[in-house]
C-alpha cells in the first residue's frame, strides 16, 4: 500500500506521470514495427553452389563432401549440417548452437568457402552464402504483364528497371523474378562441321576465351588532345563473334560461323509465371529483420507510379499478394476485441458495484 500512500501525499506527481504516459503512448505505437509474425532469430546459414552440367552424384562427391569437411574443421559452434545434392546445384545448411553469434558464424563460413574454391571443379564460381531469417518473408508480390512485350522483354524490365528502384525502399529485399526469359548469347555447335574440319568443342571454347577479351588500351596524346584508345579485343555484336577465327589450315581460316551458329536468345527456362492465363513475370518483395510490413508496402505503393512512367505504357504492374491487408485486419481485430473487453468489464463493474465513478476509473485504466 506504500504506493497508494505516496500517491495521496503527492497527487500532482502521479498526474504528471499519467499525462506523460498518455502522450508517449501514441508516439510509441506509431514508431512500433507492425507485422503479422514476431522476429525469430534462428542461427542457420545456407551455402548454395552452382555448377551447370554436373550430375547429382558428382555434385555430392566433388562439391558437397569437400565443403562439409572444410566447415567442420574451420567453423565453431556447429550443431549439425544438412545438405542436398542436385544436378548442378548443392545446397548446404549449417545449423548453429542457440547461443552462437550469427555474425561471427557468417564470417567464418564465408572465409571457409572462399578458401576451398580452388579445390572445387575448374570454372566454378564462389557460392552464395545466405543468413536464414524466419521473418524474411514476402510482403507483396507484383505481376508484370504486357500484350505486346515478349517474356525476354518482361524479364529485362523487371531486373534492370523495376528491381533497382524497389531495393531503395528501407527494409526491403527483392530477389530475382520468377518467370520470363533471361537473355544470353548462345553458340550452337554443328557436330558434322566440326568433324569435317577436324575440330573439337574444346577448340571452339579455347578460341572464344582467347579472343573474347576486354583489354585496357590506355590513352594516346596528340598535340594538346588526349584520346582514349580502344583495343579490338571483344566482339561488339553477333557478326563480330561469328567472324572469330578458330584455326588456320593450309592458308584457310576457319571462323566460328563455319562450325557453329551464334544467336541472341535466352537460357533454358526453368520456371513459368502466368497472370490471367498469359505468361508474365512475378517479382516478390521480402522484408529484412524487424522492418515494418506496413511501412514497406506503403512506400512501395507510393513509388510504383513514378516507376511506371519509366516503363513501356502497355506494361502493367499488378499487386497479386499484399500481406499488409492481413496485418491491418489483425490490428483492427485486436482493437475491436479490446474495446469489447473494456465495455464488458465496465458493465460488470457497474452491475455489481453500482458506482459510476469507480466504473469510469477502471474503464479508463484498462487500456
C-alpha positions, 0 to 999 in steps of 0.5 A: 500500500506504500504506493497508494500512500505516496500517491495521496501525499503527492497527487500532482506527481502521479498526474504528471506521470499519467499525462506523460504516459498518455502522450508517449503512448501514441508516439510509441505505437506509431514508431512500433514495427507492425507485422503479422509474425514476431522476429525469430532469430534462428542461427542457420546459414545456407551455402548454395553452389552452382555448377551447370552440367554436373550430375547429382552424384558428382555434385555430392562427391566433388562439391558437397563432401569437400565443403562439409569437411572444410566447415567442420574443421574451420567453423565453431559452434556447429550443431549439425549440417544438412545438405542436398545434392542436385544436378548442378546445384548443392545446397548446404545448411549449417545449423548453429548452437542457440547461443552462437553469434550469427555474425561471427558464424557468417564470417567464418563460413564465408572465409571457409568457402572462399578458401576451398574454391580452388579445390572445387571443379575448374570454372566454378564460381564462389557460392552464395552464402545466405543468413536464414531469417524466419521473418524474411518473408514476402510482403507483396508480390507484383505481376508484370504483364504486357500484350505486346512485350515478349517474356525476354522483354518482361524479364529485362524490365523487371531486373534492370528497371523495376528491381533497382528502384524497389531495393531503395525502399528501407527494409526491403529485399527483392530477389530475382523474378520468377518467370520470363526469359533471361537473355544470353548469347548462345553458340550452337555447335554443328557436330558434322562441321566440326568433324569435317574440319577436324575440330573439337568443342574444346577448340571452339571454347579455347578460341572464344576465351582467347579472343573474347577479351576486354583489354585496357588500351590506355590513352594516346596524346596528340598535340594538346588532345588526349584520346582514349584508345580502344583495343579490338579485343571483344566482339561488339555484336553477333557478326563480330563473334561469328567472324572469330577465327578458330584455326588456320589450315593450309592458308584457310581460316576457319571462323566460328560461323563455319562450325557453329551458329551464334544467336541472341536468345535466352537460357533454358527456362526453368520456371513459368509465371502466368497472370490471367492465363498469359505468361508474365513475370512475378517479382516478390518483395521480402522484408529484412529483420524487424522492418515494418510490413506496413511501412514497406508496402506503403512506400512501395505503393507510393513509388510504383507510379513514378516507376511506371512512367519509366516503363513501356505504357502497355506494361502493367504492374499488378499487386497479386499478394499484399500481406499488409491487408492481413496485418491491418485486419489483425490490428483492427481485430485486436482493437475491436476485441479490446474495446469489447473487453473494456465495455464488458468489464465496465458493465460488470463493474457497474452491475455489481458495484453500482458506482459510476465513478469507480466504473469510469476509473477502471474503464479508463485504466484498462487500456 
